[in-house]
Amino acid sequence: MPYGQWRTRVRLQAAMPLLAAGGTVAAVAARVGYASPSAFVAAFRRAVGVPPGAYFAPLEA
């Protein structure tokens, strides 16, 4: 795995519990090293398939 992919994966793995705990996208993006929330959302969408808001949205009954 190239270094860039590894770094992105590590950052997103670190972001998951922070987002699950209710952290804002902006705060989590800064905490895991992204220059902007939009860069973080783009990386998250590429890796997971949906943006963080959709991934952590409550399930509909």
Secondary structure, 3 states (H helix, E strand, C coil): CCHHHHHHHHHHHHHHHHHHCCCCHHHHHHHCCCCCHHHHHHHHHHHHCCCHHHHCCCCCC
